[in-house]
Structure formats: C-alpha cells, structure tokens
Amino acid sequence: MNVNQGYQSYKELITIQNELYEEGENELRDSIVSSIYMQAEEIANKVVERDQTKKFYWDKKLDDILTSKYTGFPIMFLILGFVFWLTVTGANYPSAVLANVLFDIEGELTNWFMSVNAPEWIHGMLILGVYRTLAWVVSVMLPPMAIFFPCFTLLEDLGYLPRVAFNLDKLFKKAGAHGKQSLTMSMGFGCNAAGVIACRIIESPRERLIAMLTNNFVPCNGRFPTLIALATIFVGGWVGSQYSIFAASLFVSFLVLIGIGVTLLVSWALSKTLLKGVPSSFTLELPPYRRPQFGRIIYTSMIDRTLFVLSRAVVVAAPAGLVTWILANVMIGNQSILAHGAGFLQPFAHLIGLDGFILMAFILGLPANEIVLPILIMSYMSKGSMIELDSIQAMKELFIANGWTWLTTLNVMLFSLLHYPCATTLWTMKKESGSTKWTLFGAIMPTVIAVVVLLVITQVVRLLGLV
C-alpha cells in the first residue's frame, strides 16, 4: 500500500468514526431525554391524583394517533391538503370580486386622465403599467393569504403544528437540517417571504440558513395561479371534462410533493457541502391542545403576516409594472425592446424546452410571480399593457398557436416551481440573514437546479422522439 492509499484509508476511517460518534451521540441524547421524562412521569404519578372517573385522556389519545408512524403522516397530509384545497378554491370568488373592483377603479382613473388631457404615455406608464400590475398582485395575493394564514395560525394555536414538526423531524434530521424546518416550509405555501421570516424559530444559524435557502422550493400563492391554469389547460384536457378539475388538482398536488422532495434533497446537499454540521438536538415537548384564541389568530394572521407580506410585494411590484410597460412600448426598429430581449434569449430557451418570451416573462416577473402569465400573454398578443384572456380555452389556443406542446407546459410548470425566489422573498432573505452573499446564492442555486432539470428532461424527450 502506497502513502496516498494509506492516507485515503485513514480519512475513510476518520469519517466512519465521526459518523458512528454522531449516531451514538444522537442515541445517547434520545435515551437521556426519554429517561428524564419517564422518571418525571413516575414522580408525577406518585404525587398527583388523577380523576379516576375520567375515562379518556384526550391529549394522550390524540397524540397516539397524530404522531403515530402509521397514521401521523396520512393525517398530516390530509389536514395540510385540506388547507391547501380550501385556500385555492376559496380564493377564486373573492379574487374575482376584488379584481373587478380594482379594474373598475382603473376605468375611473382612465376617465380622469382623459378629462385633464394627460399625455397618453403618462397614462400608459402610471395606469396600464404601475396601477394594473398592483391591481393584479393585490387581487391574486390577498384572498389566498387571507385564507391560508388564518388556517395556518389556527393549527398553530390548537397545538397541532408541533406535532407536524415531530413527525417530520426524522426526515429533516437525515437531511442534516432541523425538524422545525417543516413548519417554515409549510408557511411557504402561503408566501415564501413569510416562510423565510418563520425561520426565526430555528435556533441554529446553520440550520436557519438551510431553511431560508430551500423555502423557495414549495410553491407560494403567487405561483399557484400559473400552475393551476396550465394544469387545467393541458393536464385536465387529457381526461374527460368531468374529471378535468380532479386531474389538474392531482397534478398540482404531485408538483407540491416534488417541491418537498427537492427541499429535503437540497437541504441534505447543503448540509454535506457548504453548510456542514451535525443536526442540532430537537427535544420537543408537545404542548397540550388548546382552545383557539380567535382574537390572536386574526391579529397574527392578518396584521403580522398577510398585510406585512402584501405590503412588501406591492413595493417591489410597482416598479416592475413600469419597467414592463416601457419595454413593451419602446420600439427599436419595428420591434419592441421586449421582443428583442425574447429573440436574444431564444437559443438558450429552446435548449431547455421553452421559448424566449417565456424566459422574458419569468425575468420580468421577478418582483411578483403573479404577473408572469399576464406578461407572457401580452408578449404573444403584442399588446402594450399586461392583459388576461377571458377564458382558459382562449389561453390554450393562444399558447398552442405559439408552438406550445405538452413538454413546453411541463417545463414551464417545473421552472415556475424551482426557479429563483421573487424579489419580496430575496429582500426578506437579505434582511433575515444579513448577508448579500447568501441572498445571491439563494437566487442562483434554485435557478441552476431548474435549468439542469429542464435541460435533462428536454433532451431525453427529444432523443426519444416524444415531441
């Protein structure tokens, strides 16, 4: 055996010793904690008299069900799935009503601009650019957050969320992360910026940073409209009309599971490379179930979460509307700047199964994911302001006319799921981490993952001749 082989064997031996030590340390810690609680229970049984007439101890019986390795996960997915379904379906009507109100106001503002003979370009920038963007962001974001955050806060107030963390602790520990990351991940379904803020509950700076960097892989309510619309158009169209909604919902749920899987995989990769370390101990004493305090739920969900996140989204979406309008209306030759940008991106976009206009829509949608589809529709229809079609069928026909296939649709949904966070989330990440370096990494890393995934899928599909 030469010197290099001996050194390599020595390194492997040290690695194995460290792994055995960590495993033994975890088992010893769990054994000590279990012993302490068993002794505490024995002492409590000696000095505390229980009501013998009480036949049922609800806390213990519920925990036996909700934290069981057999029933804990199915119940957890059913509860969170119900919250997800309620958020998506319940927000449709109020979103439509709010959009009608805001666009009626747009009409009044347009009439006022005309009455004072304001230049058309000022009306375009301020109303068709800034105001219309804000109207879409508010009408799309506010209703889902107003449903999701109270539901999430209710589960928190009832004492159920600690049980979720308990169930997922082993998965996140194997990924080198913290069990509480499951809670921050769940918060990300409402808004990734709120999920980043929720990472404050993780004490370890290393594990808190892992949670921040991976929160983007669960879709927020800004990305759900894109995912649901595309799933309804193409996935739902593969089955009978009576099953289309079910098929689309099932596919969106499947995308959510992909996002959770990527969260765990990337957390593991970061914990083994850039953010090495042993998962910190997570001794969770499950709190008793409580009656919900509705005053606290309303204040926490609406003031601390919904309005806080919405205000940040509005701040970054307003400039985006202005920039988008300018790019769509300033011409160079016989094409707008928007069209020139799409042409420049076309070769790379084709390589990953998209087109230049799709990439331009995602780039301009950085401030708010809600405006990606309107920008894309505007680009295809060569309009000078962001628009939405009046039906899903019309949107499908527009996309097909512009060369979309099932592969394009799949890639758009996957890119929407995996790509960089919105500007609100990045801003929040910078505030919470205090690091520009990690914020940039949080934007670049998921984008690279998205590009690699799309590149592999596209080339394999084309090699097999499936499109």
C-alpha positions in Angstrom: 0.0 0.0 0.0 1.5 3.4 -1.0 1.3 6.6 1.0 -1.7 8.0 -0.8 -3.7 4.8 -0.4 -2.8 4.8 3.3 -3.8 8.4 3.7 -7.1 7.8 1.9 -7.8 4.8 4.1 -7.1 6.9 7.2 -9.5 9.6 6.0 -12.2 7.0 5.4 -11.6 5.6 8.9 -11.9 9.0 10.5 -15.2 9.6 8.5 -16.7 6.3 9.7 -15.6 7.1 13.3 -17.3 10.5 13.1 -20.5 9.0 11.8 -20.6 6.4 14.5 -19.9 9.0 17.1 -22.7 11.3 15.8 -25.1 8.3 15.7 -24.1 7.2 19.2 -24.4 10.8 20.4 -28.0 11.1 19.0 -29.0 7.7 20.5 -27.5 8.7 23.9 -29.3 12.1 23.8 -32.6 10.5 23.0 -32.0 7.9 25.7 -31.2 10.5 28.3 -34.3 12.6 27.4 -36.6 9.5 27.4 -35.2 8.5 30.8 -35.8 12.0 32.2 -39.4 12.1 31.0 -40.1 8.5 32.3 -38.8 9.5 35.8 -40.8 12.7 35.7 -43.9 10.8 34.9 -43.2 8.2 37.7 -42.8 11.1 40.2 -45.9 12.8 38.9 -48.0 9.6 39.2 -46.9 9.3 42.9 -47.8 12.9 43.9 -50.6 13.8 41.6 -54.0 12.2 41.9 -55.9 11.8 38.7 -59.6 11.8 38.4 -60.4 8.1 38.2 -63.9 8.8 36.9 -62.4 10.3 33.8 -62.4 7.5 31.2 -60.5 9.2 28.5 -57.4 11.4 28.3 -57.9 13.2 25.0 -54.3 14.7 24.8 -52.7 11.3 25.0 -55.1 9.5 22.8 -54.9 12.2 20.1 -51.1 12.1 20.2 -51.2 8.3 19.9 -53.0 8.9 16.6 -51.5 12.2 15.3 -47.8 11.2 16.0 -48.1 7.5 15.1 -45.7 6.3 12.4 -48.7 4.7 10.7 -51.4 7.3 11.0 -49.4 10.5 11.6 -48.3 11.2 8.1 -51.6 10.4 6.3 -53.5 12.6 8.7 -50.9 15.4 8.4 -51.1 15.3 4.6 -54.9 15.2 4.7 -55.1 18.3 7.0 -52.5 20.3 5.1 -54.1 19.1 1.8 -57.5 20.4 3.0 -55.9 23.7 3.9 -54.3 23.9 0.5 -57.6 23.0 -1.3 -59.6 25.5 0.8 -57.0 28.2 0.0 -57.1 27.6 -3.7 -60.8 27.1 -4.2 -61.9 29.6 -1.6 -59.9 32.4 -3.1 -61.3 32.2 -6.6 -64.5 34.2 -6.0 -63.1 36.9 -3.7 -60.1 37.3 -6.1 -62.6 37.8 -9.0 -64.6 40.3 -7.0 -61.5 42.2 -5.9 -60.2 42.3 -9.4 -63.5 43.7 -10.7 -63.4 46.4 -8.1 -59.8 47.4 -8.7 -60.3 47.4 -12.5 -63.4 49.5 -12.2 -61.2 52.0 -10.3 -58.8 51.7 -13.2 -61.6 52.8 -15.6 -62.4 55.8 -13.4 -58.7 56.8 -13.3 -58.5 56.5 -17.1 -61.6 58.7 -17.5 -59.9 61.3 -15.2 -56.7 61.2 -17.2 -58.7 61.8 -20.3 -60.6 64.7 -18.8 -57.5 66.6 -17.9 -55.9 65.8 -21.3 -53.0 64.0 -19.8 -50.4 62.7 -22.3 -51.1 59.1 -23.4 -47.6 57.9 -22.3 -48.2 59.2 -18.8 -51.5 57.3 -18.6 -49.7 54.2 -20.0 -46.9 54.2 -17.5 -49.0 55.1 -14.4 -52.3 53.3 -15.1 -51.6 50.5 -17.6 -48.1 49.8 -16.1 -47.9 50.6 -12.4 -51.6 50.5 -11.3 -52.6 47.5 -13.4 -49.7 45.5 -12.0 -50.6 46.4 -8.4 -54.2 45.5 -9.1 -53.2 42.0 -10.2 -50.8 41.5 -7.4 -53.3 42.5 -4.7 -56.3 40.6 -6.3 -54.2 37.4 -6.7 -52.2 37.5 -3.4 -54.6 39.0 -0.8 -57.5 36.4 -0.9 -55.3 33.3 -0.7 -53.2 34.8 2.1 -56.4 35.9 3.9 -57.5 32.2 3.9 -54.2 30.4 4.3 -52.6 32.4 7.1 -55.7 32.2 9.4 -55.9 28.4 8.8 -52.2 28.0 9.5 -52.4 30.2 12.6 -55.4 28.2 13.8 -53.5 24.9 13.5 -50.6 26.6 15.4 -53.0 27.9 18.1 -54.6 24.5 18.5 -51.2 22.9 19.2 -51.1 20.8 16.0 -48.1 22.3 14.3 -45.6 21.0 16.9 -47.0 17.5 16.0 -46.2 18.2 12.4 -42.6 19.1 13.4 -42.4 15.9 15.5 -43.5 13.8 12.5 -41.1 15.3 10.1 -38.1 15.7 12.5 -36.5 12.4 11.4 -36.7 13.3 7.7 -35.1 16.7 8.2 -32.5 15.3 10.6 -31.5 12.7 7.9 -31.2 15.7 5.6 -28.8 17.4 8.0 -31.5 20.0 8.8 -33.8 20.8 11.7 -37.3 19.4 12.4 -38.7 22.9 12.8 -37.9 23.5 9.1 -41.1 21.6 8.4 -43.1 24.5 9.9 -41.2 27.1 7.9 -41.7 25.0 4.8 -45.5 24.9 5.4 -45.6 28.6 5.9 -44.0 29.0 2.5 -47.2 27.6 0.8 -48.8 30.9 1.7 -45.8 33.1 0.9 -42.1 32.2 0.7 -41.2 35.6 2.2 -43.3 34.6 5.3 -41.6 31.2 5.3 -38.2 32.9 5.4 -39.4 35.1 8.3 -40.7 32.0 10.1 -37.1 30.6 10.1 -36.5 32.7 13.2 -37.9 29.8 15.2 -34.8 27.7 14.3 -32.0 28.5 16.9 -29.0 27.2 14.9 -27.7 29.8 12.4 -26.6 27.0 10.1 -29.9 25.2 10.0 -31.8 28.5 9.9 -29.8 29.4 6.7 -30.6 26.0 5.2 -34.3 26.5 5.8 -34.1 30.0 4.2 -32.3 28.8 1.1 -34.7 25.9 0.5 -38.0 27.5 1.4 -38.5 28.6 -2.3 -39.0 25.0 -3.4 -42.5 24.9 -2.1 -44.9 26.9 -4.3 -46.4 30.1 -2.8 -49.8 31.5 -3.7 -48.1 33.7 -6.3 -47.1 30.6 -8.3 -50.3 28.6 -7.8 -52.3 30.6 -10.4 -49.7 29.7 -13.1 -49.6 26.0 -12.0 -53.3 25.7 -11.8 -54.1 27.4 -15.1 -51.5 25.3 -17.0 -52.6 22.1 -15.3 -56.2 22.9 -16.2 -55.4 23.7 -19.8 -53.2 20.7 -20.7 -53.3 18.0 -18.0 -57.0 18.4 -17.4 -57.5 18.2 -21.2 -56.1 14.7 -21.3 -59.1 13.2 -19.5 -62.9 13.7 -19.8 -64.3 17.1 -18.9 -66.0 15.7 -15.8 -62.6 14.6 -14.4 -60.5 17.6 -15.7 -60.6 19.5 -12.4 -59.7 16.4 -10.4 -56.8 15.6 -12.8 -55.5 19.1 -12.7 -55.7 19.2 -8.9 -53.9 15.9 -8.6 -51.1 17.0 -10.9 -50.6 20.3 -8.9 -50.5 18.2 -5.7 -47.9 16.0 -7.4 -45.8 19.1 -8.1 -46.1 20.1 -4.4 -44.7 16.7 -3.5 -41.8 17.2 -5.9 -41.1 20.6 -4.3 -41.0 18.9 -0.8 -38.7 16.2 -2.1 -36.3 18.8 -3.6 -36.4 20.7 -0.3 -35.1 17.6 1.5 -32.6 16.8 -1.2 -31.1 20.2 -1.4 -31.1 20.5 2.4 -29.1 17.3 2.6 -26.6 18.5 -0.1 -26.1 21.8 1.6 -25.5 20.1 5.0 -22.8 17.9 3.4 -21.0 20.7 1.5 -21.3 24.4 2.0 -23.1 24.2 5.4 -21.6 21.2 7.0 -22.5 20.4 10.6 -24.3 18.0 12.9 -28.1 18.5 13.2 -28.8 20.2 16.5 -30.8 18.5 19.1 -34.5 18.9 18.8 -36.2 17.9 22.1 -39.8 18.9 21.6 -42.2 18.7 24.5 -45.5 18.5 22.8 -47.8 21.3 24.2 -51.3 20.5 25.3 -54.1 21.1 22.9 -55.7 24.5 23.4 -58.9 26.3 22.6 -58.1 28.7 19.8 -57.9 32.4 20.7 -59.6 33.9 17.8 -58.5 37.5 18.5 -54.9 36.4 18.4 -55.5 34.3 15.3 -57.0 37.3 13.4 -54.3 39.7 14.6 -51.3 37.4 13.9 -52.6 36.1 10.5 -53.9 39.4 9.1 -51.5 42.0 10.6 -48.3 40.2 11.2 -48.4 38.0 8.2 -50.9 38.9 5.4 -50.6 42.7 5.4 -46.8 42.6 6.1 -46.1 40.3 3.2 -48.6 42.1 0.9 -47.0 45.5 1.6 -43.6 44.2 0.6 -45.0 42.7 -2.6 -46.6 46.0 -3.5 -43.4 47.9 -3.0 -41.5 45.7 -5.5 -44.3 45.1 -8.0 -45.0 48.8 -8.7 -41.6 49.4 -10.4 -42.0 46.1 -12.3 -45.2 47.3 -13.9 -43.5 50.5 -15.0 -40.5 48.6 -16.5 -42.7 46.1 -18.3 -44.8 48.8 -19.9 -41.7 50.7 -21.1 -40.1 47.5 -22.6 -43.3 46.6 -24.4 -43.9 50.1 -25.8 -40.4 51.4 -26.7 -39.6 50.3 -30.2 -36.2 49.6 -31.8 -36.7 49.3 -35.5 -40.0 47.5 -35.9 -39.9 45.6 -32.7 -40.3 46.4 -29.0 -37.4 46.0 -26.6 -39.4 43.1 -25.1 -39.4 41.3 -28.4 -35.7 42.0 -28.9 -35.0 40.5 -25.5 -37.0 37.4 -26.3 -35.1 37.0 -29.6 -31.8 37.2 -27.7 -32.9 34.5 -25.2 -34.4 32.2 -27.8 -31.4 29.9 -28.4 -30.9 29.1 -24.7 -34.7 28.9 -24.1 -35.1 26.3 -26.9 -32.3 24.2 -25.4 -34.3 23.8 -22.2 -37.7 23.4 -23.9 -39.0 26.9 -23.5 -39.0 30.0 -25.8 -37.6 33.5 -25.4 -40.9 35.1 -24.5 -41.4 32.6 -21.6 -37.9 33.4 -20.2 -38.6 37.2 -20.6 -41.9 36.8 -18.7 -40.1 35.0 -15.8 -37.3 37.6 -15.7 -39.8 40.5 -15.7 -41.9 38.6 -13.2 -39.0 38.7 -10.6 -40.8 41.3 -8.4 -44.0 39.2 -8.2 -44.7 35.7 -9.6 -48.4 36.7 -10.2 -47.5 38.8 -13.2 -45.7 36.1 -15.2 -48.7 34.8 -17.1 -50.1 38.3 -17.9 -46.7 39.4 -19.3 -46.4 36.2 -21.4 -49.9 36.7 -22.8 -49.2 40.4 -23.5 -46.0 39.3 -25.3 -47.7 36.7 -27.5 -50.5 39.1 -28.4 -48.1 42.1 -29.0 -50.2 44.3 -26.7 -48.7 47.4 -25.0 -50.0 46.6 -21.5 -50.5 43.5 -19.3 -53.7 41.7 -20.1 -55.5 38.5 -19.2 -57.7 36.4 -21.6 -61.4 36.0 -20.8 -61.3 32.2 -20.7 -59.0 29.2 -20.1 -59.8 27.9 -23.6 -58.7 31.1 -25.2 -55.4 30.9 -23.3 -54.9 27.4 -24.5 -55.5 28.3 -28.1 -53.1 31.2 -27.8 -50.3 29.0 -26.4 -50.8 26.3 -29.0 -50.7 28.9 -31.7 -47.3 30.0 -30.4 -45.8 26.5 -30.6 -46.6 25.0 -27.1 -46.5 21.3 -26.7 -47.0 19.1 -23.6 -43.3 19.4 -23.0 -43.4 23.2 -23.0 -46.2 23.1 -20.5 -44.4 20.7 -18.2 -41.2 22.7 -18.4 -43.0 26.0 -17.6 -44.6 24.4 -14.5 -41.3 22.9 -13.3 -39.4 26.1 -13.9 -42.1 28.0 -12.0 -41.7 25.5 -9.2 -37.9 25.5 -9.0 -36.6 28.9 -10.2 -35.3 31.8 -8.2 -37.5 33.4 -5.4 -39.4 36.6 -6.1 -37.9 39.9 -5.2 -40.0 40.1 -2.0 -38.5 36.8 -0.8 -35.0 37.8 -1.7 -35.4 41.1 0.1 -36.7 39.3 3.1 -33.8 36.8 2.9 -31.3 39.7 2.9 -33.0 41.3 5.9 -33.2 38.0 7.9 -29.7 36.6 7.0 -27.9 39.9 6.9 -25.8 38.6 4.1 -25.7 39.7 0.4 -23.6 36.6 -0.5 -26.2 34.1 0.8 -29.0 36.1 -0.8 -27.4 35.9 -4.2 -26.7 32.2 -3.6 -30.4 31.8 -2.7 -31.3 33.2 -6.2 -28.7 31.4 -8.3 -28.8 28.0 -6.7 -32.5 27.2 -7.4 -32.2 28.7 -10.9 -29.3 26.4 -11.7 -31.3 23.4 -10.4 -34.3 24.4 -12.6 -32.2 24.8 -15.7 -30.5 21.4 -15.2 -33.8 19.7 -14.6 -35.4 21.2 -17.7 -32.3 20.5 -19.8 -32.2 16.8 -18.9 -36.0 16.3 -19.4 -36.0 18.2 -22.7 -33.0 16.4 -24.2 -34.3 13.0 -23.1 -37.8 13.6 -24.5 -36.3 14.9 -27.8 -33.9 11.9 -28.0 -36.8 9.5 -27.6 -38.8 11.4 -30.2 -41.7 12.1 -27.9 -42.3 15.6 -29.2 
